[in-house]
Amino acid sequence: SYVKAVILEGPMASGNSAIMQRHSYLKYIPFMDYIFPYCAKFYYPNYCPSGKQAIKSLATVEDIPIVIIHARDDTILPYSGACALYAGLRM
């Protein structure tokens, strides 16, 4: 059998954005959003900052119903990631 629908609860567009949300105090330091994901490998050894990100996989999504649920005030994953995924799916 195949997938007939997908419900995404609190999806992330990329691991990098999730790491920066978790350590949001760093966003005020210039260029930290580019540097910190590479430094985060010490905390998350299996994470590959330059690896495949979720938002880059949208081209492989077939024509199925997708429901995206995400709280605007989520402190773990950024709401903007869900918005980015929605925009990418609409394209």
PDB file of N, CA, C and O in Angstrom:
ATOM      1  N   SER A   1       0.835  -1.170   0.000  1.00  0.00           N
ATOM      2  CA  SER A   1       0.000   0.000   0.000  1.00  0.00           C
ATOM      3  C   SER A   1       0.885   1.241   0.000  1.00  0.00           C
ATOM      4  O   SER A   1       2.052   1.170   0.385  1.00  0.00           O
ATOM      5  N   TYR A   2       0.355   2.346  -0.417  1.00  0.00           N
ATOM      6  CA  TYR A   2       1.120   3.581  -0.518  1.00  0.00           C
ATOM      7  C   TYR A   2       0.530   4.646   0.400  1.00  0.00           C
ATOM      8  O   TYR A   2      -0.564   4.478   0.939  1.00  0.00           O
ATOM      9  N   VAL A   3       1.251   5.721   0.568  1.00  0.00           N
ATOM     10  CA  VAL A   3       0.817   6.804   1.441  1.00  0.00           C
ATOM     11  C   VAL A   3      -0.335   7.557   0.784  1.00  0.00           C
ATOM     12  O   VAL A   3      -0.243   7.941  -0.382  1.00  0.00           O
ATOM     13  N   LYS A   4      -1.409   7.767   1.524  1.00  0.00           N
ATOM     14  CA  LYS A   4      -2.579   8.453   0.977  1.00  0.00           C
ATOM     15  C   LYS A   4      -2.678   9.895   1.449  1.00  0.00           C
ATOM     16  O   LYS A   4      -3.359  10.699   0.813  1.00  0.00           O
ATOM     17  N   ALA A   5      -2.016  10.242   2.548  1.00  0.00           N
ATOM     18  CA  ALA A   5      -2.011  11.601   3.082  1.00  0.00           C
ATOM     19  C   ALA A   5      -0.876  11.715   4.098  1.00  0.00           C
ATOM     20  O   ALA A   5      -0.388  10.711   4.617  1.00  0.00           O
ATOM     21  N   VAL A   6      -0.467  12.946   4.371  1.00  0.00           N
ATOM     22  CA  VAL A   6       0.616  13.194   5.325  1.00  0.00           C
ATOM     23  C   VAL A   6       0.197  14.319   6.263  1.00  0.00           C
ATOM     24  O   VAL A   6      -0.352  15.329   5.823  1.00  0.00           O
ATOM     25  N   ILE A   7       0.456  14.142   7.560  1.00  0.00           N
ATOM     26  CA  ILE A   7       0.250  15.209   8.537  1.00  0.00           C
ATOM     27  C   ILE A   7       1.624  15.554   9.100  1.00  0.00           C
ATOM     28  O   ILE A   7       2.298  14.703   9.681  1.00  0.00           O
ATOM     29  N   LEU A   8       2.031  16.803   8.924  1.00  0.00           N
ATOM     30  CA  LEU A   8       3.309  17.271   9.439  1.00  0.00           C
ATOM     31  C   LEU A   8       3.046  18.140  10.660  1.00  0.00           C
ATOM     32  O   LEU A   8       2.457  19.216  10.549  1.00  0.00           O
ATOM     33  N   GLU A   9       3.480  17.678  11.812  1.00  0.00           N
ATOM     34  CA  GLU A   9       3.292  18.447  13.037  1.00  0.00           C
ATOM     35  C   GLU A   9       4.627  19.064  13.436  1.00  0.00           C
ATOM     36  O   GLU A   9       5.576  18.352  13.764  1.00  0.00           O
ATOM     37  N   GLY A  10       4.693  20.378  13.406  1.00  0.00           N
ATOM     38  CA  GLY A  10       5.928  21.086  13.751  1.00  0.00           C
ATOM     39  C   GLY A  10       7.074  20.732  12.826  1.00  0.00           C
ATOM     40  O   GLY A  10       8.158  20.397  13.304  1.00  0.00           O
ATOM     41  N   PRO A  11       6.874  20.796  11.511  1.00  0.00           N
ATOM     42  CA  PRO A  11       7.960  20.412  10.602  1.00  0.00           C
ATOM     43  C   PRO A  11       9.091  21.432  10.593  1.00  0.00           C
ATOM     44  O   PRO A  11       8.895  22.596  10.939  1.00  0.00           O
ATOM     45  N   MET A  12      10.253  20.989  10.199  1.00  0.00           N
ATOM     46  CA  MET A  12      11.383  21.913  10.057  1.00  0.00           C
ATOM     47  C   MET A  12      11.809  21.950   8.601  1.00  0.00           C
ATOM     48  O   MET A  12      11.818  20.927   7.916  1.00  0.00           O
ATOM     49  N   ALA A  13      12.158  23.131   8.140  1.00  0.00           N
ATOM     50  CA  ALA A  13      12.621  23.284   6.765  1.00  0.00           C
ATOM     51  C   ALA A  13      14.058  22.809   6.636  1.00  0.00           C
ATOM     52  O   ALA A  13      14.451  22.257   5.609  1.00  0.00           O
ATOM     53  N   SER A  14      14.839  23.027   7.688  1.00  0.00           N
ATOM     54  CA  SER A  14      16.227  22.573   7.668  1.00  0.00           C
ATOM     55  C   SER A  14      16.708  22.354   9.090  1.00  0.00           C
ATOM     56  O   SER A  14      16.202  22.964  10.031  1.00  0.00           O
ATOM     57  N   GLY A  15      17.666  21.499   9.231  1.00  0.00           N
ATOM     58  CA  GLY A  15      18.267  21.264  10.539  1.00  0.00           C
ATOM     59  C   GLY A  15      18.990  22.500  11.046  1.00  0.00           C
ATOM     60  O   GLY A  15      19.030  22.757  12.249  1.00  0.00           O
ATOM     61  N   ASN A  16      19.557  23.260  10.128  1.00  0.00           N
ATOM     62  CA  ASN A  16      20.268  24.475  10.524  1.00  0.00           C
ATOM     63  C   ASN A  16      19.324  25.458  11.217  1.00  0.00           C
ATOM     64  O   ASN A  16      19.682  26.037  12.242  1.00  0.00           O
ATOM     65  N   SER A  17      18.137  25.648  10.674  1.00  0.00           N
ATOM     66  CA  SER A  17      17.190  26.575  11.290  1.00  0.00           C
ATOM     67  C   SER A  17      16.726  26.051  12.648  1.00  0.00           C
ATOM     68  O   SER A  17      16.485  26.837  13.565  1.00  0.00           O
ATOM     69  N   ALA A  18      16.601  24.751  12.780  1.00  0.00           N
ATOM     70  CA  ALA A  18      16.197  24.167  14.065  1.00  0.00           C
ATOM     71  C   ALA A  18      17.283  24.385  15.118  1.00  0.00           C
ATOM     72  O   ALA A  18      16.977  24.680  16.273  1.00  0.00           O
ATOM     73  N   ILE A  19      18.531  24.242  14.727  1.00  0.00           N
ATOM     74  CA  ILE A  19      19.634  24.462  15.663  1.00  0.00           C
ATOM     75  C   ILE A  19      19.700  25.924  16.082  1.00  0.00           C
ATOM     76  O   ILE A  19      19.932  26.223  17.254  1.00  0.00           O
ATOM     77  N   MET A  20      19.499  26.830  15.142  1.00  0.00           N
ATOM     78  CA  MET A  20      19.538  28.246  15.477  1.00  0.00           C
ATOM     79  C   MET A  20      18.350  28.644  16.356  1.00  0.00           C
ATOM     80  O   MET A  20      18.484  29.535  17.195  1.00  0.00           O
ATOM     81  N   GLN A  21      17.203  28.009  16.183  1.00  0.00           N
ATOM     82  CA  GLN A  21      16.049  28.287  17.044  1.00  0.00           C
ATOM     83  C   GLN A  21      16.334  27.827  18.458  1.00  0.00           C
ATOM     84  O   GLN A  21      15.996  28.512  19.424  1.00  0.00           O
ATOM     85  N   ARG A  22      16.949  26.679  18.577  1.00  0.00           N
ATOM     86  CA  ARG A  22      17.268  26.116  19.895  1.00  0.00           C
ATOM     87  C   ARG A  22      18.241  27.008  20.648  1.00  0.00           C
ATOM     88  O   ARG A  22      18.174  27.113  21.873  1.00  0.00           O
ATOM     89  N   HIS A  23      19.139  27.645  19.924  1.00  0.00           N
ATOM     90  CA  HIS A  23      20.149  28.535  20.502  1.00  0.00           C
ATOM     91  C   HIS A  23      19.904  29.951  19.985  1.00  0.00           C
ATOM     92  O   HIS A  23      20.805  30.582  19.432  1.00  0.00           O
ATOM     93  N   SER A  24      18.681  30.443  20.169  1.00  0.00           N
ATOM     94  CA  SER A  24      18.243  31.699  19.561  1.00  0.00           C
ATOM     95  C   SER A  24      19.025  32.913  20.029  1.00  0.00           C
ATOM     96  O   SER A  24      19.050  33.928  19.333  1.00  0.00           O
ATOM     97  N   TYR A  25      19.653  32.837  21.172  1.00  0.00           N
ATOM     98  CA  TYR A  25      20.451  33.963  21.652  1.00  0.00           C
ATOM     99  C   TYR A  25      21.634  34.260  20.736  1.00  0.00           C
ATOM    100  O   TYR A  25      22.187  35.359  20.777  1.00  0.00           O
ATOM    101  N   LEU A  26      22.024  33.293  19.915  1.00  0.00           N
ATOM    102  CA  LEU A  26      23.169  33.478  19.012  1.00  0.00           C
ATOM    103  C   LEU A  26      22.816  34.267  17.757  1.00  0.00           C
ATOM    104  O   LEU A  26      23.714  34.715  17.044  1.00  0.00           O
ATOM    105  N   LYS A  27      21.529  34.446  17.472  1.00  0.00           N
ATOM    106  CA  LYS A  27      21.148  35.107  16.228  1.00  0.00           C
ATOM    107  C   LYS A  27      21.547  36.577  16.198  1.00  0.00           C
ATOM    108  O   LYS A  27      21.533  37.199  15.136  1.00  0.00           O
ATOM    109  N   TYR A  28      21.897  37.132  17.338  1.00  0.00           N
ATOM    110  CA  TYR A  28      22.296  38.535  17.390  1.00  0.00           C
ATOM    111  C   TYR A  28      23.787  38.736  17.095  1.00  0.00           C
ATOM    112  O   TYR A  28      24.254  39.868  16.971  1.00  0.00           O
ATOM    113  N   ILE A  29      24.522  37.639  16.985  1.00  0.00           N
ATOM    114  CA  ILE A  29      25.948  37.721  16.668  1.00  0.00           C
ATOM    115  C   ILE A  29      26.104  37.611  15.150  1.00  0.00           C
ATOM    116  O   ILE A  29      25.610  36.655  14.552  1.00  0.00           O
ATOM    117  N   PRO A  30      26.791  38.585  14.510  1.00  0.00           N
ATOM    118  CA  PRO A  30      26.924  38.563  13.037  1.00  0.00           C
ATOM    119  C   PRO A  30      27.522  37.250  12.526  1.00  0.00           C
ATOM    120  O   PRO A  30      28.482  36.731  13.095  1.00  0.00           O
ATOM    121  N   PHE A  31      26.953  36.735  11.470  1.00  0.00           N
ATOM    122  CA  PHE A  31      27.393  35.526  10.756  1.00  0.00           C
ATOM    123  C   PHE A  31      27.249  34.238  11.563  1.00  0.00           C
ATOM    124  O   PHE A  31      27.632  33.170  11.086  1.00  0.00           O
ATOM    125  N   MET A  32      26.706  34.319  12.776  1.00  0.00           N
ATOM    126  CA  MET A  32      26.597  33.116  13.598  1.00  0.00           C
ATOM    127  C   MET A  32      25.637  32.104  12.985  1.00  0.00           C
ATOM    128  O   MET A  32      25.809  30.901  13.181  1.00  0.00           O
ATOM    129  N   ASP A  33      24.614  32.572  12.235  1.00  0.00           N
ATOM    130  CA  ASP A  33      23.677  31.635  11.614  1.00  0.00           C
ATOM    131  C   ASP A  33      24.362  30.778  10.553  1.00  0.00           C
ATOM    132  O   ASP A  33      23.850  29.715  10.202  1.00  0.00           O
ATOM    133  N   TYR A  34      25.494  31.211  10.045  1.00  0.00           N
ATOM    134  CA  TYR A  34      26.259  30.407   9.087  1.00  0.00           C
ATOM    135  C   TYR A  34      27.300  29.541   9.788  1.00  0.00           C
ATOM    136  O   TYR A  34      27.564  28.419   9.355  1.00  0.00           O
ATOM    137  N   ILE A  35      27.886  30.046  10.856  1.00  0.00           N
ATOM    138  CA  ILE A  35      28.987  29.361  11.528  1.00  0.00           C
ATOM    139  C   ILE A  35      28.496  28.321  12.526  1.00  0.00           C
ATOM    140  O   ILE A  35      29.034  27.215  12.584  1.00  0.00           O
ATOM    141  N   PHE A  36      27.476  28.667  13.314  1.00  0.00           N
ATOM    142  CA  PHE A  36      27.085  27.809  14.431  1.00  0.00           C
ATOM    143  C   PHE A  36      26.657  26.400  14.043  1.00  0.00           C
ATOM    144  O   PHE A  36      27.007  25.462  14.760  1.00  0.00           O
ATOM    145  N   PRO A  37      25.914  26.189  12.942  1.00  0.00           N
ATOM    146  CA  PRO A  37      25.563  24.802  12.610  1.00  0.00           C
ATOM    147  C   PRO A  37      26.784  23.889  12.467  1.00  0.00           C
ATOM    148  O   PRO A  37      26.701  22.697  12.762  1.00  0.00           O
ATOM    149  N   TYR A  38      27.901  24.434  12.022  1.00  0.00           N
ATOM    150  CA  TYR A  38      29.113  23.615  11.924  1.00  0.00           C
ATOM    151  C   TYR A  38      29.725  23.365  13.300  1.00  0.00           C
ATOM    152  O   TYR A  38      30.282  22.297  13.554  1.00  0.00           O
ATOM    153  N   CYS A  39      29.619  24.353  14.182  1.00  0.00           N
ATOM    154  CA  CYS A  39      30.093  24.169  15.553  1.00  0.00           C
ATOM    155  C   CYS A  39      29.192  23.202  16.317  1.00  0.00           C
ATOM    156  O   CYS A  39      29.642  22.521  17.238  1.00  0.00           O
ATOM    157  N   ALA A  40      27.937  23.147  15.935  1.00  0.00           N
ATOM    158  CA  ALA A  40      26.964  22.300  16.629  1.00  0.00           C
ATOM    159  C   ALA A  40      27.254  20.814  16.473  1.00  0.00           C
ATOM    160  O   ALA A  40      26.669  20.003  17.191  1.00  0.00           O
ATOM    161  N   LYS A  41      28.131  20.436  15.563  1.00  0.00           N
ATOM    162  CA  LYS A  41      28.478  19.015  15.407  1.00  0.00           C
ATOM    163  C   LYS A  41      29.038  18.437  16.701  1.00  0.00           C
ATOM    164  O   LYS A  41      28.984  17.225  16.910  1.00  0.00           O
ATOM    165  N   PHE A  42      29.576  19.290  17.573  1.00  0.00           N
ATOM    166  CA  PHE A  42      30.057  18.807  18.872  1.00  0.00           C
ATOM    167  C   PHE A  42      28.890  18.337  19.735  1.00  0.00           C
ATOM    168  O   PHE A  42      29.018  17.368  20.483  1.00  0.00           O
ATOM    169  N   TYR A  43      27.747  19.028  19.632  1.00  0.00           N
ATOM    170  CA  TYR A  43      26.562  18.668  20.408  1.00  0.00           C
ATOM    171  C   TYR A  43      25.722  17.602  19.712  1.00  0.00           C
ATOM    172  O   TYR A  43      25.106  16.757  20.363  1.00  0.00           O
ATOM    173  N   TYR A  44      25.704  17.652  18.389  1.00  0.00           N
ATOM    174  CA  TYR A  44      24.898  16.737  17.573  1.00  0.00           C
ATOM    175  C   TYR A  44      25.824  16.031  16.580  1.00  0.00           C
ATOM    176  O   TYR A  44      25.839  16.396  15.404  1.00  0.00           O
ATOM    177  N   PRO A  45      26.591  15.039  17.015  1.00  0.00           N
ATOM    178  CA  PRO A  45      27.626  14.432  16.163  1.00  0.00           C
ATOM    179  C   PRO A  45      27.115  13.795  14.871  1.00  0.00           C
ATOM    180  O   PRO A  45      27.882  13.674  13.916  1.00  0.00           O
ATOM    181  N   ASN A  46      25.869  13.392  14.811  1.00  0.00           N
ATOM    182  CA  ASN A  46      25.346  12.769  13.596  1.00  0.00           C
ATOM    183  C   ASN A  46      24.790  13.781  12.600  1.00  0.00           C
ATOM    184  O   ASN A  46      24.369  13.409  11.504  1.00  0.00           O
ATOM    185  N   TYR A  47      24.787  15.048  12.973  1.00  0.00           N
ATOM    186  CA  TYR A  47      24.228  16.080  12.105  1.00  0.00           C
ATOM    187  C   TYR A  47      25.256  16.551  11.087  1.00  0.00           C
ATOM    188  O   TYR A  47      26.425  16.753  11.417  1.00  0.00           O
ATOM    189  N   CYS A  48      24.814  16.723   9.857  1.00  0.00           N
ATOM    190  CA  CYS A  48      25.681  17.205   8.782  1.00  0.00           C
ATOM    191  C   CYS A  48      25.106  18.528   8.262  1.00  0.00           C
ATOM    192  O   CYS A  48      24.159  18.507   7.476  1.00  0.00           O
ATOM    193  N   PRO A  49      25.655  19.681   8.679  1.00  0.00           N
ATOM    194  CA  PRO A  49      25.104  20.980   8.291  1.00  0.00           C
ATOM    195  C   PRO A  49      25.019  21.202   6.785  1.00  0.00           C
ATOM    196  O   PRO A  49      24.122  21.898   6.310  1.00  0.00           O
ATOM    197  N   SER A  50      25.923  20.629   6.051  1.00  0.00           N
ATOM    198  CA  SER A  50      25.901  20.813   4.597  1.00  0.00           C
ATOM    199  C   SER A  50      25.185  19.659   3.896  1.00  0.00           C
ATOM    200  O   SER A  50      25.170  19.583   2.667  1.00  0.00           O
ATOM    201  N   GLY A  51      24.598  18.771   4.679  1.00  0.00           N
ATOM    202  CA  GLY A  51      23.887  17.626   4.114  1.00  0.00           C
ATOM    203  C   GLY A  51      22.517  18.003   3.592  1.00  0.00           C
ATOM    204  O   GLY A  51      22.154  19.178   3.548  1.00  0.00           O
ATOM    205  N   LYS A  52      21.768  16.999   3.202  1.00  0.00           N
ATOM    206  CA  LYS A  52      20.436  17.207   2.631  1.00  0.00           C
ATOM    207  C   LYS A  52      19.489  17.792   3.677  1.00  0.00           C
ATOM    208  O   LYS A  52      19.369  17.268   4.784  1.00  0.00           O
ATOM    209  N   GLN A  53      18.825  18.875   3.313  1.00  0.00           N
ATOM    210  CA  GLN A  53      17.879  19.535   4.192  1.00  0.00           C
ATOM    211  C   GLN A  53      16.463  19.207   3.724  1.00  0.00           C
ATOM    212  O   GLN A  53      16.231  18.967   2.539  1.00  0.00           O
ATOM    213  N   ALA A  54      15.533  19.198   4.652  1.00  0.00           N
ATOM    214  CA  ALA A  54      14.147  18.792   4.352  1.00  0.00           C
ATOM    215  C   ALA A  54      13.535  19.612   3.221  1.00  0.00           C
ATOM    216  O   ALA A  54      12.842  19.059   2.366  1.00  0.00           O
ATOM    217  N   ILE A  55      13.776  20.897   3.203  1.00  0.00           N
ATOM    218  CA  ILE A  55      13.144  21.760   2.207  1.00  0.00           C
ATOM    219  C   ILE A  55      13.623  21.451   0.786  1.00  0.00           C
ATOM    220  O   ILE A  55      12.932  21.759  -0.185  1.00  0.00           O
ATOM    221  N   LYS A  56      14.784  20.852   0.669  1.00  0.00           N
ATOM    222  CA  LYS A  56      15.316  20.507  -0.653  1.00  0.00           C
ATOM    223  C   LYS A  56      14.663  19.252  -1.221  1.00  0.00           C
ATOM    224  O   LYS A  56      14.871  18.932  -2.392  1.00  0.00           O
ATOM    225  N   SER A  57      13.883  18.537  -0.424  1.00  0.00           N
ATOM    226  CA  SER A  57      13.239  17.297  -0.852  1.00  0.00           C
ATOM    227  C   SER A  57      11.828  17.500  -1.376  1.00  0.00           C
ATOM    228  O   SER A  57      11.157  16.526  -1.718  1.00  0.00           O
ATOM    229  N   LEU A  58      11.362  18.737  -1.448  1.00  0.00           N
ATOM    230  CA  LEU A  58       9.978  18.990  -1.851  1.00  0.00           C
ATOM    231  C   LEU A  58       9.677  18.559  -3.276  1.00  0.00           C
ATOM    232  O   LEU A  58       8.531  18.239  -3.592  1.00  0.00           O
ATOM    233  N   ALA A  59      10.678  18.542  -4.140  1.00  0.00           N
ATOM    234  CA  ALA A  59      10.451  18.164  -5.537  1.00  0.00           C
ATOM    235  C   ALA A  59      10.032  16.704  -5.665  1.00  0.00           C
ATOM    236  O   ALA A  59       9.442  16.318  -6.674  1.00  0.00           O
ATOM    237  N   THR A  60      10.327  15.894  -4.662  1.00  0.00           N
ATOM    238  CA  THR A  60       9.994  14.469  -4.726  1.00  0.00           C
ATOM    239  C   THR A  60       8.612  14.154  -4.162  1.00  0.00           C
ATOM    240  O   THR A  60       8.167  13.007  -4.213  1.00  0.00           O
ATOM    241  N   VAL A  61       7.935  15.162  -3.628  1.00  0.00           N
ATOM    242  CA  VAL A  61       6.611  14.941  -3.039  1.00  0.00           C
ATOM    243  C   VAL A  61       5.587  14.734  -4.143  1.00  0.00           C
ATOM    244  O   VAL A  61       5.477  15.531  -5.075  1.00  0.00           O
ATOM    245  N   GLU A  62       4.850  13.659  -4.016  1.00  0.00           N
ATOM    246  CA  GLU A  62       3.827  13.341  -5.010  1.00  0.00           C
ATOM    247  C   GLU A  62       2.556  14.130  -4.721  1.00  0.00           C
ATOM    248  O   GLU A  62       2.494  14.878  -3.745  1.00  0.00           O
ATOM    249  N   ASP A  63       1.567  13.969  -5.547  1.00  0.00           N
ATOM    250  CA  ASP A  63       0.313  14.695  -5.423  1.00  0.00           C
ATOM    251  C   ASP A  63      -0.584  14.021  -4.380  1.00  0.00           C
ATOM    252  O   ASP A  63      -1.490  13.259  -4.716  1.00  0.00           O
ATOM    253  N   ILE A  64      -0.304  14.326  -3.086  1.00  0.00           N
ATOM    254  CA  ILE A  64      -1.088  13.774  -1.986  1.00  0.00           C
ATOM    255  C   ILE A  64      -1.484  14.914  -1.046  1.00  0.00           C
ATOM    256  O   ILE A  64      -0.802  15.938  -1.004  1.00  0.00           O
ATOM    257  N   PRO A  65      -2.559  14.754  -0.305  1.00  0.00           N
ATOM    258  CA  PRO A  65      -2.938  15.789   0.668  1.00  0.00           C
ATOM    259  C   PRO A  65      -1.910  15.879   1.793  1.00  0.00           C
ATOM    260  O   PRO A  65      -1.467  14.864   2.330  1.00  0.00           O
ATOM    261  N   ILE A  66      -1.539  17.108   2.138  1.00  0.00           N
ATOM    262  CA  ILE A  66      -0.583  17.343   3.218  1.00  0.00           C
ATOM    263  C   ILE A  66      -1.171  18.387   4.155  1.00  0.00           C
ATOM    264  O   ILE A  66      -1.581  19.462   3.717  1.00  0.00           O
ATOM    265  N   VAL A  67      -1.211  18.070   5.444  1.00  0.00           N
ATOM    266  CA  VAL A  67      -1.673  18.999   6.467  1.00  0.00           C
ATOM    267  C   VAL A  67      -0.456  19.416   7.281  1.00  0.00           C
ATOM    268  O   VAL A  67       0.287  18.569   7.777  1.00  0.00           O
ATOM    269  N   ILE A  68      -0.253  20.735   7.419  1.00  0.00           N
ATOM    270  CA  ILE A  68       0.860  21.260   8.208  1.00  0.00           C
ATOM    271  C   ILE A  68       0.286  21.910   9.462  1.00  0.00           C
ATOM    272  O   ILE A  68      -0.553  22.807   9.383  1.00  0.00           O
ATOM    273  N   ILE A  69       0.750  21.445  10.619  1.00  0.00           N
ATOM    274  CA  ILE A  69       0.323  21.978  11.910  1.00  0.00           C
ATOM    275  C   ILE A  69       1.567  22.480  12.629  1.00  0.00           C
ATOM    276  O   ILE A  69       2.524  21.733  12.834  1.00  0.00           O
ATOM    277  N   HIS A  70       1.542  23.763  13.011  1.00  0.00           N
ATOM    278  CA  HIS A  70       2.709  24.317  13.697  1.00  0.00           C
ATOM    279  C   HIS A  70       2.290  25.525  14.525  1.00  0.00           C
ATOM    280  O   HIS A  70       1.586  26.400  14.021  1.00  0.00           O
ATOM    281  N   ALA A  71       2.701  25.587  15.765  1.00  0.00           N
ATOM    282  CA  ALA A  71       2.387  26.719  16.642  1.00  0.00           C
ATOM    283  C   ALA A  71       3.322  27.881  16.346  1.00  0.00           C
ATOM    284  O   ALA A  71       4.528  27.695  16.180  1.00  0.00           O
ATOM    285  N   ARG A  72       2.759  29.077  16.280  1.00  0.00           N
ATOM    286  CA  ARG A  72       3.587  30.269  16.014  1.00  0.00           C
ATOM    287  C   ARG A  72       4.618  30.512  17.106  1.00  0.00           C
ATOM    288  O   ARG A  72       5.705  31.016  16.824  1.00  0.00           O
ATOM    289  N   ASP A  73       4.301  30.168  18.325  1.00  0.00           N
ATOM    290  CA  ASP A  73       5.213  30.427  19.438  1.00  0.00           C
ATOM    291  C   ASP A  73       6.038  29.197  19.841  1.00  0.00           C
ATOM    292  O   ASP A  73       6.441  29.077  20.998  1.00  0.00           O
ATOM    293  N   ASP A  74       6.286  28.305  18.914  1.00  0.00           N
ATOM    294  CA  ASP A  74       7.100  27.107  19.153  1.00  0.00           C
ATOM    295  C   ASP A  74       8.511  27.539  19.543  1.00  0.00           C
ATOM    296  O   ASP A  74       9.133  28.337  18.841  1.00  0.00           O
ATOM    297  N   THR A  75       9.014  27.019  20.651  1.00  0.00           N
ATOM    298  CA  THR A  75      10.362  27.379  21.111  1.00  0.00           C
ATOM    299  C   THR A  75      11.420  26.386  20.647  1.00  0.00           C
ATOM    300  O   THR A  75      12.612  26.632  20.826  1.00  0.00           O
ATOM    301  N   ILE A  76      11.012  25.283  20.062  1.00  0.00           N
ATOM    302  CA  ILE A  76      11.963  24.267  19.612  1.00  0.00           C
ATOM    303  C   ILE A  76      12.257  24.400  18.127  1.00  0.00           C
ATOM    304  O   ILE A  76      13.422  24.432  17.730  1.00  0.00           O
ATOM    305  N   LEU A  77      11.218  24.476  17.297  1.00  0.00           N
ATOM    306  CA  LEU A  77      11.394  24.605  15.848  1.00  0.00           C
ATOM    307  C   LEU A  77      10.750  25.899  15.367  1.00  0.00           C
ATOM    308  O   LEU A  77       9.650  26.235  15.807  1.00  0.00           O
ATOM    309  N   PRO A  78      11.403  26.625  14.483  1.00  0.00           N
ATOM    310  CA  PRO A  78      10.853  27.907  14.039  1.00  0.00           C
ATOM    311  C   PRO A  78       9.601  27.759  13.182  1.00  0.00           C
ATOM    312  O   PRO A  78       9.535  26.900  12.302  1.00  0.00           O
ATOM    313  N   TYR A  79       8.612  28.604  13.450  1.00  0.00           N
ATOM    314  CA  TYR A  79       7.372  28.637  12.679  1.00  0.00           C
ATOM    315  C   TYR A  79       7.660  28.968  11.214  1.00  0.00           C
ATOM    316  O   TYR A  79       6.954  28.502  10.319  1.00  0.00           O
ATOM    317  N   SER A  80       8.681  29.759  10.973  1.00  0.00           N
ATOM    318  CA  SER A  80       9.036  30.150   9.603  1.00  0.00           C
ATOM    319  C   SER A  80       9.392  28.930   8.750  1.00  0.00           C
ATOM    320  O   SER A  80       9.225  28.957   7.530  1.00  0.00           O
ATOM    321  N   GLY A  81       9.880  27.866   9.382  1.00  0.00           N
ATOM    322  CA  GLY A  81      10.186  26.639   8.643  1.00  0.00           C
ATOM    323  C   GLY A  81       8.930  26.004   8.071  1.00  0.00           C
ATOM    324  O   GLY A  81       8.935  25.523   6.938  1.00  0.00           O
ATOM    325  N   ALA A  82       7.853  26.000   8.850  1.00  0.00           N
ATOM    326  CA  ALA A  82       6.576  25.456   8.359  1.00  0.00           C
ATOM    327  C   ALA A  82       6.044  26.321   7.229  1.00  0.00           C
ATOM    328  O   ALA A  82       5.493  25.806   6.256  1.00  0.00           O
ATOM    329  N   CYS A  83       6.205  27.641   7.353  1.00  0.00           N
ATOM    330  CA  CYS A  83       5.768  28.564   6.293  1.00  0.00           C
ATOM    331  C   CYS A  83       6.564  28.329   5.016  1.00  0.00           C
ATOM    332  O   CYS A  83       6.005  28.357   3.919  1.00  0.00           O
ATOM    333  N   ALA A  84       7.866  28.097   5.154  1.00  0.00           N
ATOM    334  CA  ALA A  84       8.720  27.840   3.997  1.00  0.00           C
ATOM    335  C   ALA A  84       8.332  26.533   3.303  1.00  0.00           C
ATOM    336  O   ALA A  84       8.291  26.460   2.075  1.00  0.00           O
ATOM    337  N   LEU A  85       8.047  25.501   4.106  1.00  0.00           N
ATOM    338  CA  LEU A  85       7.609  24.234   3.524  1.00  0.00           C
ATOM    339  C   LEU A  85       6.278  24.391   2.791  1.00  0.00           C
ATOM    340  O   LEU A  85       6.085  23.837   1.709  1.00  0.00           O
ATOM    341  N   TYR A  86       5.368  25.149   3.392  1.00  0.00           N
ATOM    342  CA  TYR A  86       4.075  25.394   2.743  1.00  0.00           C
ATOM    343  C   TYR A  86       4.277  26.105   1.409  1.00  0.00           C
ATOM    344  O   TYR A  86       3.700  25.712   0.395  1.00  0.00           O
ATOM    345  N   ALA A  87       5.089  27.144   1.415  1.00  0.00           N
ATOM    346  CA  ALA A  87       5.345  27.895   0.178  1.00  0.00           C
ATOM    347  C   ALA A  87       5.993  26.991  -0.876  1.00  0.00           C
ATOM    348  O   ALA A  87       5.645  27.056  -2.055  1.00  0.00           O
ATOM    349  N   GLY A  88       6.927  26.157  -0.447  1.00  0.00           N
ATOM    350  CA  GLY A  88       7.583  25.250  -1.385  1.00  0.00           C
ATOM    351  C   GLY A  88       6.636  24.222  -1.964  1.00  0.00           C
ATOM    352  O   GLY A  88       6.732  23.874  -3.141  1.00  0.00           O
ATOM    353  N   LEU A  89       5.717  23.734  -1.139  1.00  0.00           N
ATOM    354  CA  LEU A  89       4.734  22.763  -1.632  1.00  0.00           C
ATOM    355  C   LEU A  89       3.746  23.414  -2.594  1.00  0.00           C
ATOM    356  O   LEU A  89       3.297  22.771  -3.542  1.00  0.00           O
ATOM    357  N   ARG A  90       3.406  24.663  -2.366  1.00  0.00           N
ATOM    358  CA  ARG A  90       2.480  25.370  -3.261  1.00  0.00           C
ATOM    359  C   ARG A  90       3.082  25.559  -4.646  1.00  0.00           C
ATOM    360  O   ARG A  90       2.361  25.617  -5.642  1.00  0.00           O
ATOM    361  N   MET A  91       4.394  25.654  -4.704  1.00  0.00           N
ATOM    362  CA  MET A  91       5.062  25.830  -5.998  1.00  0.00           C
ATOM    363  C   MET A  91       5.055  24.515  -6.718  1.00  0.00           C
ATOM    364  O   MET A  91       5.565  24.420  -7.834  1.00  0.00           O
TER     365      MET A  91
END
